[in-house]
Each structure stands twice: as structure tokens, then as C-alpha cells.
């Protein structure tokens, strides 16, 4: 995943009122922290930040250039959004260094097809890994090919890029393959019905 350069300004107003004024100015309130440094309050351009997240996802690495002359390489750790306005309310950014490994949640894509007459139930869309902060994969993959009903896709089944380690429990369940319910219902309904016992003929008087 490539880095995105983004400008920022120091924030001097805090609290809900200050955050509202920052957002009205077209910026996202944010906090930079990590490596024992004192947290720094900054404001990011809302449009540029939103575009970067849409393209790179929540694990997008930012090369932040602050107007006071300082700079930082950072990774979003907590993003607050307004689901109604579809805007970013606040961002926590973790300062990272090149070559440093961080633990992050990465989306998992299921590839291939399970056996016929089965359905796949997704238990989790992401898995936790340990990877170089500047070389985070956009997604990971796990294969469903030929899996029968009752099979599971676990964290240990996910293909990991070189230099990446699994941080999640290897037995963490990502997806379950089940028998297709429609097929089961159809099979039950087509079972041979028991033969009806003919009624005895009436005796002649």
C-alpha cells in the first residue's frame, strides 16, 4: 500500500466547540500519538483525507506534513464517522517508523467455490496480522475451493505475504460452509410418501 502525502495544521481549540469549528472549516480533527511522544492535536483537510480512505481503506499510511515544519508517518487507529452526514468526526493517528511492525486488522477475501449445494456463512471480514507499517497488504485471501458442508475457514488458512505474521488465534473462524437450506427443504419434500392403506370394501347385505 502506497503512502499518501497530506498537509495538516496544529489545532489550538479543543473540546466539542473547537471540533465543530474545525469541521465547519472543512477539516477533520485528529490526534497524533505514539513512540512516547506527547500527543499532538492537528486538523486534516477533510476532502483529501476522505479520498485517501476511500482508496486505501482504514489502514492507509499517511505522510503528514504539518504547517509548523514538523512531519510524521502515521496510521489511523480509530476513525469516528457520522453515519448520517457521511463525514469524519475525529481521527486517532498512530505515529510509525519505516521498518516497524504493527498489528492491524486486514480485510479477507474468500476465493473459489465450495462444493455444490452448500452456502458460506461469513463470521468475520477481517483478520489480525503483524506486518511492516509501510508494507501493509490491502487484503488477504483464503480459498473455498471444494470445501464440503461442515468445513471452516480459519485464520490459519489465510495466505500471508512474505514478512507478515498471523496475530490472530490460528483457530479464529472466518467462515463456515453449511448445507444449502433450500436444498435440504427440497430433499425433505421429495421423500417418498408412505403408501395409503386401502379402505376395506363394504360387505354385501
Secondary structure, DSSP 8 states (H G I E B T S, - for coil): ---EEEEEEE----HHHHHHHHHHTTEEEEEEEETTEEEEEEEEEHHHHHHHHHHH-TT-EEEEEETTS-EEEEEEEEEEEETTTTEEEEEEEEE--TT-EEEEEEEEEEES---TTEEEEES-SEEEEEEETTS--S-EEEE-TT--TT-EEEGGGSB--TT-EE-S-TT-EEEEEEE-HHHHHHHHHTS--------------
